[in-house]
């Protein structure tokens, strides 16, 4: 199956705070909030949702999943690394004069996060059309990206009759209810976490039954509680795999998606797809 992963490509700067954010937030002083956290570690890693999903697919044996995205002039080392790990980067477009998007995440002892995202070259994705592809993919993943790019890919997949996985994730807060509704209406499947699912329903006015009438399958991840898959009239619960020590939660959802889609690519049962996703997330 030819899978094209659209979405952010970024460098992740991951920090650990040896306390709890909640202990330093005064609820009666939110209008003058000003905080700085002295962190105990900083790690720079290759990230971004599109390559995270594609990398997991490749690790599990998918035949050169494709990343379709825009990056900055500092991307060469990352491109080489992806190619070495059997991810197709031929449709990653470099934009001169700007940097690759960057994600700055600070995680506390409760695994709560405070994060910032610099879009950089990702902004140019809105001008990068799927018509650039010289073949028709069997599945396109529309994951968080420049909001205009996400809307464009929804439109183009509809025009080209390409099924797409809609994964609006953190961009739900940046998109209008009309845009999100249109993304769901044309989707082949929908991936969201528990909170995003509630927010999506509120913004679109769709009930769960209405969503299930539209998509072939719906996956709602529940963090440490696992995930629920809604497909073919069934509701399938998949538990999270236990881990001895949580190092950092960043990228866990992407790994789940990559693992799930690899199982789907092989035609496995919904439950097994979910378990592959869950195990991938645990390793991440």
SEVEX-117739 format. One line per field, with one value per residue: residue number from 1; residue in one letter; x, y, z of N, C-alpha, C in turn. Coordinates in Angstrom, 2 decimals. Example, Ala and Ser with C-alpha at 12.3 -4.5 7.8 and 13.67 -1.06 7.14 Angstrom:
! residues 2
k	1;2
r	a;s
n_c1	13.19;12.85
n_c2	-5.69;-2.25
n_c3	7.80;7.08
ca_c1	12.30;13.67
ca_c2	-4.50;-1.06
ca_c3	7.80;7.14
c_c1	13.20;12.90
c_c2	-3.30;0.03
c_c3	7.80;7.87
! end
This chain:
! residues 284
k	1;2;3;4;5;6;7;8;9;10;11;12;13;14;15;16;17;18;19;20;21;22;23;24;25;26;27;28;29;30;31;32;33;34;35;36;37;38;39;40;41;42;43;44;45;46;47;48;49;50;51;52;53;54;55;56;57;58;59;60;61;62;63;64;65;66;67;68;69;70;71;72;73;74;75;76;77;78;79;80;81;82;83;84;85;86;87;88;89;90;91;92;93;94;95;96;97;98;99;100;101;102;103;104;105;106;107;108;109;110;111;112;113;114;115;116;117;118;119;120;121;122;123;124;125;126;127;128;129;130;131;132;133;134;135;136;137;138;139;140;141;142;143;144;145;146;147;148;149;150;151;152;153;154;155;156;157;158;159;160;161;162;163;164;165;166;167;168;169;170;171;172;173;174;175;176;177;178;179;180;181;182;183;184;185;186;187;188;189;190;191;192;193;194;195;196;197;198;199;200;201;202;203;204;205;206;207;208;209;210;211;212;213;214;215;216;217;218;219;220;221;222;223;224;225;226;227;228;229;230;231;232;233;234;235;236;237;238;239;240;241;242;243;244;245;246;247;248;249;250;251;252;253;254;255;256;257;258;259;260;261;262;263;264;265;266;267;268;269;270;271;272;273;274;275;276;277;278;279;280;281;282;283;284
r	x;x;x;x;x;x;x;x;x;x;x;x;x;x;x;x;x;x;x;x;x;x;x;x;x;x;x;x;x;x;x;x;x;x;x;x;x;x;x;x;x;x;x;x;x;x;x;x;x;x;x;x;x;x;x;x;x;x;x;x;x;x;x;x;x;x;x;x;x;x;x;x;x;x;x;x;x;x;x;x;x;x;x;x;x;x;x;x;x;x;x;x;x;x;x;x;x;x;x;x;x;x;x;x;x;x;x;x;x;x;x;x;x;x;x;x;x;x;x;x;x;x;x;x;x;x;x;x;x;x;x;x;x;x;x;x;x;x;x;x;x;x;x;x;x;x;x;x;x;x;x;x;x;x;x;x;x;x;x;x;x;x;x;x;x;x;x;x;x;x;x;x;x;x;x;x;x;x;x;x;x;x;x;x;x;x;x;x;x;x;x;x;x;x;x;x;x;x;x;x;x;x;x;x;x;x;x;x;x;x;x;x;x;x;x;x;x;x;x;x;x;x;x;x;x;x;x;x;x;x;x;x;x;x;x;x;x;x;x;x;x;x;x;x;x;x;x;x;x;x;x;x;x;x;x;x;x;x;x;x;x;x;x;x;x;x;x;x;x;x;x;x;x;x;x;x;x;x;x;x;x;x;x;x
n_c1	0.85;0.61;1.45;1.11;2.44;1.45;2.21;3.71;7.27;9.92;12.41;12.81;13.04;13.59;12.80;13.29;11.60;12.22;10.08;6.67;4.48;2.02;2.40;3.40;1.71;-0.42;-3.71;-5.27;-3.85;-3.66;-3.91;-1.60;0.40;3.66;6.28;9.27;11.08;13.65;15.34;16.38;17.49;18.22;17.37;17.97;16.11;15.20;12.11;8.60;5.37;4.69;7.16;7.55;5.38;5.82;8.37;7.88;6.18;8.06;9.95;8.48;8.32;7.00;6.86;8.92;7.53;6.09;7.04;5.48;6.11;7.22;10.43;13.26;16.44;18.20;17.90;19.31;20.88;18.91;17.34;19.12;19.31;16.64;16.43;18.31;16.88;14.88;12.75;10.92;12.03;11.74;9.71;9.88;10.12;12.57;12.89;14.53;16.37;14.93;14.34;13.87;10.83;10.36;10.00;9.40;9.45;8.58;8.60;7.08;7.29;4.90;4.40;3.09;2.89;4.37;4.47;5.94;5.68;7.47;6.73;8.25;9.62;7.42;5.20;5.14;3.94;1.35;1.40;2.15;1.26;-0.61;-0.82;1.67;2.70;3.68;2.11;-0.85;-1.63;-2.59;-3.48;-3.67;-2.26;-3.45;-2.12;-1.33;-0.28;0.60;-2.36;-3.76;-2.61;-3.48;-6.24;-6.15;-5.21;-7.28;-9.24;-7.98;-7.62;-10.27;-11.00;-9.31;-10.13;-8.92;-8.55;-8.37;-6.72;-7.81;-6.32;-6.49;-5.61;-3.52;-3.98;-6.62;-7.36;-6.57;-8.06;-11.12;-14.54;-15.99;-13.99;-12.91;-15.16;-15.55;-13.23;-13.71;-16.04;-15.22;-13.51;-11.80;-11.04;-10.72;-8.53;-8.05;-7.25;-8.60;-9.43;-9.31;-11.27;-13.66;-13.61;-13.65;-16.21;-17.77;-17.14;-17.86;-20.45;-21.15;-22.42;-21.32;-22.46;-23.11;-20.58;-19.58;-21.14;-20.02;-17.17;-14.95;-13.57;-12.93;-10.57;-9.86;-7.56;-6.49;-4.47;-2.65;-4.62;-5.17;-6.77;-9.66;-11.32;-13.56;-15.38;-17.05;-19.48;-18.61;-17.13;-14.04;-11.83;-8.50;-5.85;-3.22;0.21;2.16;4.87;8.14;9.37;8.58;10.09;9.80;6.88;6.60;5.72;4.48;1.79;2.06;3.63;1.82;-0.11;1.41;2.03;-0.55;-1.49;0.30;-0.49;-3.04;-2.39;-1.53;-3.86;-4.80;-6.80;-9.01;-8.51;-5.92;-4.51;-4.77;-3.34;-0.76;-0.29;-0.40;1.75;3.85;3.71;4.40;7.11;8.11
n_c2	-1.20;2.19;4.80;8.14;10.53;13.50;16.57;18.14;18.67;18.62;19.86;18.68;20.06;18.91;19.17;18.59;19.12;19.07;19.09;19.98;21.55;22.54;23.33;25.84;27.61;30.16;30.38;32.61;34.63;34.60;36.49;37.91;36.17;34.91;33.00;31.07;28.17;26.31;23.89;20.40;18.94;18.85;17.87;17.50;16.35;14.56;15.25;15.92;15.38;14.03;12.66;11.14;9.33;8.07;6.97;5.07;3.35;2.46;1.18;-1.03;-2.45;-1.43;-0.53;1.81;4.36;7.56;10.90;13.96;17.19;20.50;21.89;23.48;25.16;23.86;21.14;18.99;16.97;15.59;14.65;12.82;10.96;9.96;8.79;6.76;5.19;4.07;5.72;7.51;10.45;12.00;13.73;15.77;19.10;21.59;24.80;27.66;29.97;29.92;28.30;24.87;23.77;24.04;22.46;23.08;21.61;21.30;19.12;17.98;16.28;14.94;14.29;16.28;18.83;21.86;23.65;25.06;26.03;26.63;27.50;27.97;26.73;25.17;26.72;27.19;25.01;25.34;26.14;23.99;21.51;18.44;17.52;17.47;14.97;12.09;9.90;8.09;7.93;5.30;5.90;8.83;10.56;13.09;15.08;17.24;20.41;23.30;25.14;26.02;24.39;21.87;22.13;22.45;19.93;18.28;19.18;18.58;15.79;15.03;15.91;14.33;11.87;10.34;8.35;9.53;9.77;11.56;13.63;15.89;16.77;18.77;21.05;21.63;23.75;25.90;25.99;26.67;25.87;25.23;24.43;22.18;20.56;20.09;18.65;16.30;15.38;14.50;12.47;9.29;7.96;8.74;10.05;10.83;12.20;11.69;14.16;15.89;14.74;15.30;18.07;18.37;17.35;19.26;21.59;20.95;20.06;17.51;14.36;11.33;9.12;10.25;10.83;8.23;7.30;8.50;7.99;5.21;4.02;4.95;6.16;6.62;7.77;7.15;7.86;6.68;4.89;3.48;2.76;3.30;1.72;2.32;0.60;-0.86;-1.25;-2.11;-1.70;-1.48;-2.05;-1.32;-1.99;0.03;-0.77;-1.80;0.10;0.25;2.64;5.93;7.86;10.12;11.65;12.66;12.31;9.88;9.49;9.71;7.48;5.49;5.85;5.25;2.55;1.41;1.93;0.42;-2.17;-2.04;-1.77;-4.31;-5.66;-6.65;-7.59;-5.23;-5.09;-6.17;-4.31;-2.10;-3.06;-3.27;-0.58;0.34;-1.02;0.03;2.67;2.33;1.57;3.91
n_c3	0.00;-0.89;1.09;1.89;3.94;5.17;6.88;9.77;9.78;11.90;14.23;17.46;20.65;23.64;27.00;30.53;33.51;36.93;38.75;39.55;37.36;38.21;40.81;40.70;39.54;40.05;40.54;41.01;39.92;37.19;35.19;35.24;34.70;34.79;34.24;34.65;34.03;35.43;33.87;33.96;31.95;28.41;25.22;21.79;19.15;16.14;14.70;14.27;12.97;10.53;9.59;11.93;11.95;9.47;9.88;11.90;10.46;8.55;10.21;10.94;8.64;6.38;2.93;2.09;3.11;2.34;2.92;2.71;2.56;3.66;4.27;5.97;5.32;6.93;6.86;5.73;7.05;8.46;6.35;5.16;7.23;7.38;4.84;5.16;6.87;5.40;4.62;2.29;0.94;-1.27;-1.90;-0.13;0.24;0.06;1.48;0.79;2.86;5.23;8.43;9.39;10.90;14.48;17.62;20.97;23.98;27.36;29.99;32.96;36.22;36.36;33.83;32.50;30.01;28.79;25.93;22.92;19.50;16.62;13.40;11.00;8.02;7.57;7.11;4.40;3.32;2.57;-0.02;-1.44;-3.49;-3.61;-6.15;-7.14;-6.77;-8.61;-8.92;-7.88;-4.61;-2.31;0.17;2.11;4.78;6.69;8.78;11.66;10.51;8.59;8.88;6.54;4.64;5.47;5.01;2.27;1.43;2.22;0.44;-2.03;-1.89;-1.95;-4.52;-6.09;-5.41;-3.36;-0.57;2.80;5.97;8.64;10.87;12.91;15.41;17.49;16.00;16.00;17.62;16.12;13.85;12.05;12.94;10.68;8.88;10.19;10.28;7.53;7.01;8.45;7.20;4.68;5.25;5.31;7.55;11.08;13.48;16.83;20.10;23.43;24.59;22.37;20.83;22.17;21.95;19.17;18.55;19.82;18.35;15.71;15.89;15.38;16.37;17.99;16.69;14.23;13.22;12.96;10.93;8.79;8.58;7.89;9.95;13.36;15.62;18.96;21.12;24.48;26.19;28.96;29.48;27.22;24.12;22.02;19.40;16.86;14.62;11.88;13.23;15.68;18.95;20.06;22.60;23.34;25.41;26.93;26.56;29.30;30.71;32.14;32.80;32.10;29.81;28.13;26.87;24.30;20.91;21.15;20.36;17.60;17.01;17.73;15.71;13.41;13.92;14.05;11.42;9.98;10.64;9.54;6.87;6.33;6.47;8.88;11.79;13.46;16.20;16.41;14.88;16.58;18.80;17.77;17.31;19.97;21.18;19.69;20.54;23.20;23.02;21.92
ca_c1	0.00;1.36;0.96;1.75;2.26;1.62;2.23;4.90;8.61;10.47;13.38;12.20;13.92;12.84;13.35;12.67;11.53;12.18;9.01;5.32;4.04;0.85;2.82;3.92;0.68;-1.37;-4.95;-5.84;-2.93;-3.46;-3.83;-0.22;1.24;5.02;7.02;10.44;11.42;15.02;15.21;17.54;18.07;17.77;17.74;17.48;15.85;14.46;10.70;7.57;4.39;4.75;8.24;7.36;4.48;6.48;9.48;7.30;5.77;9.26;10.51;7.65;8.40;6.28;7.75;9.29;6.46;6.47;6.76;5.17;6.18;8.21;11.45;14.18;17.79;18.96;17.29;20.08;21.26;17.68;16.97;20.03;18.92;15.38;16.73;18.98;15.88;13.90;11.63;11.05;12.04;11.81;8.68;10.10;10.58;13.37;12.65;15.75;16.26;14.20;14.69;12.86;9.99;10.97;9.07;10.08;8.55;9.07;7.77;7.34;7.29;3.58;4.31;2.39;3.79;4.19;5.21;5.83;6.01;7.84;6.41;9.33;9.34;6.12;4.23;5.11;3.22;0.07;1.61;2.71;0.08;-0.51;-0.72;3.10;2.94;3.61;1.32;-2.01;-1.46;-3.76;-3.92;-2.94;-2.45;-3.46;-1.85;-1.09;0.55;0.03;-3.80;-4.18;-2.16;-4.40;-7.48;-5.86;-5.09;-8.66;-9.87;-7.34;-7.94;-11.65;-11.02;-8.59;-10.74;-7.91;-8.96;-7.40;-6.84;-7.85;-5.71;-6.30;-4.80;-3.40;-4.40;-8.05;-7.54;-6.22;-8.92;-12.52;-15.46;-16.34;-12.85;-12.83;-16.32;-15.29;-12.21;-14.35;-17.05;-14.62;-12.47;-11.92;-10.96;-10.43;-7.72;-8.02;-7.19;-9.86;-9.80;-9.55;-12.54;-14.74;-13.55;-14.09;-17.66;-18.34;-16.94;-18.55;-21.85;-21.37;-22.48;-20.50;-23.16;-22.99;-19.21;-19.42;-21.83;-19.18;-15.85;-14.88;-13.20;-12.57;-9.68;-9.72;-6.53;-6.85;-3.26;-2.25;-5.77;-5.24;-7.44;-10.90;-11.50;-14.95;-15.34;-17.99;-20.48;-17.98;-16.35;-12.94;-10.90;-7.13;-5.13;-1.85;1.22;2.86;6.30;8.77;9.73;8.24;11.19;9.21;5.69;6.56;5.74;3.80;0.61;2.51;4.05;0.59;-0.71;2.24;1.85;-1.92;-1.60;1.06;-1.38;-4.12;-1.77;-1.44;-5.20;-5.04;-8.04;-8.96;-7.88;-4.48;-3.99;-4.67;-2.27;0.52;-0.14;-0.15;3.11;4.75;3.69;5.16;8.53;8.43
ca_c2	0.00;3.44;5.73;9.44;11.20;14.95;17.08;18.88;18.10;19.57;19.46;18.77;20.39;18.31;19.54;17.95;19.95;18.11;19.39;19.96;22.87;22.97;23.93;27.18;28.40;30.77;30.53;33.95;35.59;34.16;37.63;38.42;34.96;35.07;31.89;30.52;26.91;25.84;22.48;19.60;18.31;19.31;16.96;17.86;15.13;14.71;15.05;16.28;14.29;13.23;11.67;10.21;8.26;7.33;6.21;3.89;2.46;1.85;0.26;-2.23;-3.17;-0.81;-0.30;3.21;5.35;8.85;12.14;15.07;18.32;21.54;21.99;24.60;24.95;23.08;19.81;17.98;15.84;14.86;13.93;11.67;9.98;9.34;7.90;5.61;4.38;3.59;6.65;8.21;11.90;12.66;14.76;16.78;20.29;22.50;26.22;28.41;31.20;29.73;27.10;23.83;24.01;23.60;22.21;23.21;20.99;21.15;18.09;17.90;14.94;14.33;14.18;17.42;19.54;23.22;23.58;26.11;25.50;27.62;26.82;28.04;26.33;24.49;27.69;27.13;23.82;25.77;26.35;22.73;20.73;16.98;17.24;17.28;13.53;11.51;8.68;8.26;7.09;4.56;6.52;10.03;10.94;14.55;15.32;18.65;21.06;24.61;24.91;26.18;23.20;20.79;22.36;22.21;18.49;17.76;19.53;17.87;14.36;14.89;16.07;13.22;10.64;9.63;8.24;10.13;9.70;12.92;13.66;17.32;16.87;20.06;22.17;21.89;25.07;26.93;25.88;27.01;24.75;24.89;23.71;20.86;19.79;19.66;17.61;15.06;14.95;13.80;11.56;7.84;7.60;9.85;9.76;11.91;11.74;11.82;15.57;16.42;14.19;16.10;19.41;18.25;17.21;20.55;22.56;20.56;19.72;16.10;13.37;10.16;8.32;10.92;10.63;6.83;7.13;9.12;7.37;3.74;3.70;6.04;5.75;7.61;7.33;7.52;7.95;5.48;3.97;2.69;3.37;2.68;1.71;2.16;0.16;-1.90;-1.46;-2.61;-0.82;-2.36;-1.42;-1.84;-1.41;0.49;-1.71;-1.22;0.39;0.37;4.02;6.86;8.80;11.34;11.26;13.28;11.40;8.62;9.41;9.48;6.08;4.70;5.95;4.49;1.12;1.04;1.94;-0.72;-3.32;-1.85;-2.02;-5.77;-6.24;-7.32;-7.23;-3.93;-5.25;-6.35;-3.00;-1.30;-3.57;-2.87;0.83;0.47;-1.48;1.04;3.82;1.99;1.65;5.33
ca_c3	0.00;-0.93;2.09;1.88;5.22;5.19;8.24;10.18;9.94;12.87;15.24;18.79;21.77;24.75;28.31;31.70;34.72;38.04;39.70;38.99;36.91;38.97;42.08;40.47;38.86;41.00;39.77;41.19;39.29;35.81;34.28;35.27;34.71;34.29;34.83;33.97;34.69;35.28;33.51;34.31;30.75;27.11;24.14;20.46;18.38;14.89;14.98;13.31;12.94;9.30;9.63;13.04;11.49;8.39;10.46;12.55;9.38;7.97;11.20;10.98;7.37;5.27;1.79;1.87;3.25;1.77;3.64;1.80;3.48;3.37;5.32;5.83;4.78;7.91;6.88;4.99;7.91;8.75;5.12;5.03;8.26;6.96;3.71;5.72;7.58;4.41;4.43;1.01;1.15;-2.57;-1.99;0.89;-0.48;0.88;1.27;1.11;3.63;6.48;9.17;9.61;12.08;15.74;18.72;22.26;24.97;28.72;30.63;34.39;36.81;36.14;32.38;31.93;29.12;28.29;24.67;21.91;18.18;15.61;12.13;10.03;6.64;7.47;6.60;2.94;2.88;1.99;-1.46;-1.97;-3.87;-3.80;-7.59;-7.41;-6.79;-9.96;-8.82;-7.02;-3.41;-1.83;1.42;2.53;6.18;6.87;10.20;11.93;9.52;8.39;8.72;5.15;3.92;5.82;4.27;0.85;1.18;2.30;-0.84;-3.14;-1.78;-2.42;-5.96;-6.73;-4.90;-2.58;0.84;3.71;7.42;9.16;12.21;13.16;16.63;18.16;15.16;16.20;18.23;15.15;12.68;12.31;13.01;9.30;8.31;10.83;9.83;6.17;7.09;8.91;6.23;3.54;5.73;5.30;8.96;11.97;14.66;17.81;21.48;24.16;24.73;21.03;20.34;22.77;21.36;17.78;18.53;20.20;17.28;14.47;16.13;15.06;17.44;17.66;15.68;12.93;12.76;12.57;9.65;7.76;8.43;7.94;11.33;14.25;16.70;20.02;22.07;25.86;27.00;29.69;29.55;25.99;22.97;21.58;17.95;16.43;13.23;11.45;14.27;16.90;19.82;20.48;23.53;23.31;26.55;26.73;27.06;30.46;30.58;33.45;33.08;31.03;29.62;27.59;26.11;22.98;19.76;21.43;19.51;16.22;16.94;17.72;14.37;12.49;14.19;13.65;9.96;9.45;10.74;8.56;5.58;6.19;6.51;10.16;12.49;14.13;17.50;16.23;14.46;17.79;19.65;17.16;17.62;21.40;21.44;19.10;21.44;24.43;22.71;21.75
c_c1	0.88;0.71;1.78;1.41;2.50;1.59;3.53;6.16;9.35;11.65;12.72;13.28;13.16;13.54;12.59;12.76;11.35;11.15;7.66;4.91;2.93;1.22;3.24;2.93;-0.34;-2.65;-5.57;-4.95;-2.70;-3.30;-2.43;0.79;2.61;5.90;8.22;10.87;12.87;14.97;16.50;18.18;17.47;18.29;17.16;17.32;15.12;12.99;9.80;6.64;4.50;5.91;8.14;6.48;5.17;7.61;8.98;6.83;6.98;9.90;9.78;7.52;7.62;7.28;7.90;8.10;6.97;6.11;6.59;5.08;7.18;9.14;12.37;15.56;18.66;18.54;18.18;20.42;20.05;17.24;17.82;19.62;17.64;15.62;17.41;18.01;14.67;12.62;11.89;10.94;12.02;10.76;8.72;10.78;11.33;13.10;13.91;15.44;15.47;14.66;13.53;12.09;10.66;9.91;9.85;9.11;9.25;8.10;8.12;7.23;5.96;3.35;3.34;3.39;3.37;5.07;4.98;6.27;6.29;7.65;7.50;8.88;8.00;5.05;4.07;4.37;1.90;0.16;2.11;1.57;0.37;-0.45;0.74;3.45;2.78;2.90;0.12;-1.85;-2.75;-4.33;-3.04;-3.27;-2.37;-3.34;-1.47;0.04;0.14;-1.47;-4.30;-3.76;-3.09;-5.71;-7.30;-5.84;-6.44;-9.37;-9.31;-7.62;-9.36;-11.72;-10.40;-9.11;-9.69;-8.42;-7.91;-7.77;-6.79;-7.41;-5.43;-5.51;-4.75;-3.81;-5.90;-8.27;-7.22;-7.16;-10.36;-13.37;-15.86;-15.24;-12.75;-13.97;-16.10;-14.25;-12.79;-15.29;-16.45;-13.68;-12.84;-11.88;-10.52;-9.64;-7.71;-7.73;-8.49;-10.34;-10.14;-10.90;-13.72;-14.79;-14.04;-15.60;-18.35;-18.28;-17.75;-20.04;-22.17;-21.47;-21.57;-21.17;-23.06;-21.59;-19.02;-20.17;-20.99;-17.91;-15.93;-14.49;-12.74;-11.69;-9.55;-8.69;-6.82;-5.64;-2.93;-3.40;-5.91;-5.91;-8.73;-11.00;-12.97;-14.93;-16.36;-19.00;-19.92;-17.28;-15.28;-11.98;-9.55;-6.36;-3.76;-0.90;1.96;4.34;6.87;9.02;9.37;9.35;10.66;8.02;5.65;6.64;5.01;2.57;0.96;2.91;2.83;-0.02;0.08;2.06;0.48;-2.02;-0.78;0.24;-2.50;-3.62;-1.71;-2.81;-5.51;-6.37;-7.87;-8.24;-6.37;-3.83;-3.78;-3.54;-0.88;0.78;0.23;1.28;4.13;4.85;4.49;6.66;8.97;8.59
c_c2	1.25;4.45;7.01;10.15;12.69;15.42;17.80;18.02;19.10;18.97;19.68;19.05;20.01;18.58;18.82;18.90;19.02;18.42;19.28;21.38;23.42;23.65;25.39;28.09;28.87;31.10;31.92;35.04;35.26;35.33;38.26;37.27;35.23;34.03;31.51;29.28;26.53;24.33;21.73;18.93;18.93;18.35;17.48;16.58;15.47;14.41;15.56;15.10;13.42;12.23;10.70;9.02;7.41;6.46;4.95;2.88;1.72;0.84;-1.08;-2.90;-2.60;-0.43;1.19;4.17;6.74;9.99;13.25;16.33;19.35;21.69;23.16;24.18;24.12;21.61;18.69;16.75;14.96;14.05;12.67;10.57;9.25;8.37;6.62;4.65;4.07;4.42;7.44;9.72;12.68;13.75;15.71;17.97;21.24;23.95;26.97;29.64;31.10;28.44;26.11;24.13;23.43;23.52;22.24;22.71;20.84;20.22;18.00;16.47;14.21;14.06;15.20;18.20;20.99;23.31;24.81;25.52;26.66;26.99;26.88;27.67;25.65;25.42;27.59;25.89;24.19;25.97;25.09;21.76;19.25;16.60;17.08;15.80;12.99;10.15;8.98;7.35;6.39;5.16;7.73;10.29;12.46;14.82;16.79;19.26;22.53;24.44;25.05;24.98;22.02;20.92;22.07;20.71;17.79;17.98;18.70;16.37;14.11;14.96;14.88;11.86;9.74;9.53;8.85;9.89;11.13;12.91;15.11;17.65;18.29;21.24;22.44;23.30;26.20;26.97;26.21;25.75;24.28;24.05;22.29;19.97;19.26;18.55;16.27;14.51;14.17;12.68;10.09;7.31;8.81;9.35;10.99;11.34;12.10;13.27;16.18;15.95;14.98;17.49;19.40;18.14;18.54;21.55;22.23;20.35;18.28;15.28;12.20;9.31;8.93;10.75;9.20;6.50;7.65;8.30;5.85;3.28;4.96;5.48;6.90;7.08;7.93;7.61;6.64;4.47;3.15;3.44;2.61;2.82;1.46;1.80;-0.95;-2.26;-1.97;-1.50;-1.68;-1.59;-2.11;-1.20;-0.88;-0.58;-1.07;-0.98;0.60;1.83;4.89;7.90;10.14;10.96;11.81;12.24;10.10;8.43;9.13;8.01;5.16;4.70;5.14;2.99;0.64;0.94;0.83;-1.99;-3.24;-2.16;-3.53;-6.44;-7.00;-6.88;-5.88;-4.03;-5.38;-5.05;-2.11;-1.75;-3.23;-1.39;1.05;0.06;-0.51;2.26;3.56;2.06;3.09;6.00
c_c3	0.00;0.03;2.04;3.19;5.06;6.63;8.53;10.08;10.81;13.64;16.60;19.83;23.03;26.08;29.42;32.89;35.92;39.12;39.01;38.60;37.80;40.28;41.93;39.73;39.90;40.25;39.92;40.58;37.82;34.85;34.27;35.29;34.08;34.97;33.98;34.75;34.39;35.04;33.82;33.11;29.50;26.05;22.83;19.65;17.08;15.18;13.88;13.10;11.70;9.31;10.80;12.63;10.44;8.92;11.15;11.52;8.81;8.92;11.20;9.61;6.22;4.17;1.52;1.92;2.87;2.71;2.61;2.65;2.98;4.56;5.01;5.37;5.72;7.93;6.34;5.83;8.22;7.53;4.95;6.00;7.87;5.80;4.19;6.41;6.71;4.36;3.15;1.23;-0.16;-2.74;-0.79;0.21;0.44;0.47;1.71;1.96;4.91;7.16;9.19;10.88;13.34;16.84;20.03;23.34;26.31;29.45;32.11;34.90;36.64;34.65;31.77;31.08;28.92;27.05;23.81;20.58;17.23;14.23;11.08;8.62;6.47;6.89;5.09;2.42;2.22;0.48;-2.16;-2.22;-4.00;-5.28;-8.03;-7.48;-8.21;-9.97;-7.92;-5.80;-3.03;-0.55;1.71;4.00;6.26;8.36;10.40;11.09;9.53;8.14;7.28;4.31;4.21;5.06;2.78;0.55;1.32;0.97;-1.98;-3.08;-2.26;-3.93;-6.68;-6.28;-4.23;-1.14;1.76;5.17;7.93;10.62;12.59;14.42;17.18;17.30;15.25;16.76;17.27;13.96;13.06;12.36;11.61;8.66;8.88;10.36;8.41;6.14;7.50;7.85;5.06;3.94;5.56;6.73;9.76;13.17;15.57;19.19;22.19;24.26;23.37;20.48;20.89;22.16;19.92;17.68;18.87;19.04;16.03;14.66;15.79;16.34;17.04;16.59;14.29;12.35;12.24;11.28;8.49;7.51;8.50;9.33;12.05;15.35;17.69;21.02;23.44;26.77;27.67;29.82;28.28;24.86;22.68;20.06;17.67;14.95;13.00;12.55;15.58;17.65;20.47;21.38;23.45;24.47;26.14;27.25;28.23;30.16;31.98;33.81;31.88;30.92;29.15;26.73;24.68;21.87;19.96;20.53;18.05;16.03;16.92;16.33;13.35;12.67;13.74;12.13;9.32;9.54;9.73;7.15;5.28;6.22;7.79;10.77;13.16;15.47;17.38;15.75;15.69;18.70;19.09;17.43;19.07;21.75;20.88;19.99;22.70;24.18;22.52;23.11
! end
